[in-house]
């Protein structure tokens, strides 16, 4: 029994686990299922689509607004004779045509609005990626916790079977008066210790199994295709980058940092959009179509009509200056009524007093917001560097611990095998062999804990740096 147990553990230590060293199909399926069922990712994807619509709307502002219009009206007109109203007659009018409004210059506001919405789309993409990577990190941590606990439970189960066999042997030895009652009690204590380790491992494994299923979004792990390795890996992971490399990756890759920099750029564009309110804005408006009016007793004849207008607005210290010039023209060849106006030129100027006080509020708000974002970016970079350094230190400690416990595991395995042979030759008491079995079981737990700490610290580093470090 002991030889079989030792041979199984030896094979586990000789060959790396596929789940840790090669592409893990089970983990890939977990990530796919979690991403497909996570509501936050679905919302983030819709936010990207919404941001694209905003960009499309901002691009639309560069093109003229075209309106197809038709207008009819009826009313009464008073006819005067000898200085008094002689009678009232009904009239009708109709106008059909195309109207177009073209913004010529908007103080840079159109360009700044487009840039702002493009940055908003980039921010939405960053948010989507961040949401996905955070989910991936949760799934990976839950999976590796489940995986290491499963490996630990299987190894401890085999160790407990061996200890149970040895405890039965000590009971026989006690009945044969080959050992004392104290030796029997001690052997029972070693059996209970290993059983306690196994029970704790089982409880932790059951919780880790439920946790992984909850995060992935499945009732049970049986619904996930693929198989999970049952072997302990030969060594912990080692990354190919030092701490300074990881910190530099944060500067360039960290999603929170990139989003904060985007927010700063958006604040600059917001200032430009607000500044455009006080710069002159020029637009042109035109109409072309048919129009006419006549008394209801006469046939209505439409004649060619067109108009052009140029409009200027300028924000002046909270006031708005507006000016416009328009020309209306009608084709005189179709006019029957000589009193009909065929040409009209209008020039208008107006000054609105204190109608844009909100500009000063928006300007101050934009400036304060940018300063706040700068301060937030400084704090974010500091916190990100500290988080990377903490995760990297945990990685270094866990890597060293995993290797120490791995070597300890190998030494205790060899010692266990040697003591088994000596026990068969009656050179070592069975209770001493049970003590060594307990030490070996404890080494398994220590190694798996250090191994999970190693993996989780690397997962966190990969989330912070957005780099594949293994």
Secondary structure, DSSP 8 states (H G I E B T S, - for coil): -HHHHHHHHHHHHHS--HHHHS--HHHHHHHHHHHHH-HHHHHHHHHHHHHHHHHHHHHHTTS-EEEEEEEEEEEEEEEEETTEEEEEEEEEEEEEEEEEEEEEE-TTHHHHHHHHHHHHHHHHHHHHHHHHHHHHHHHHHHHHHHHHHHHHHHHHHHHHHHHHHHHHHHHHHHHTTSS-HHHHHHHHHHHHHHHHHHHHHHHHHHHHHHHHHHHHT-SSGGGS-S----S--SS----S--HHHHHHHHHHH-HHHHHHHHHHHHHHHHHHHHHGGGS-EEEEEEEEEEEEEEETTS----EEEEEEEEEEEEEETTEEEEEEEEEEEE-GGG---TT---EEEEEEEEEETT--THHHHHHHHHHHHHHHHHHHHHHHHHHHHHHHHHHHHHHHHHHHHHHHHHHHHHHHHHHHHHHHHHHHTTSS-HHHHHHHHHHHHHHHHHHHHHHHHHHHHHHHHHHHHTS---
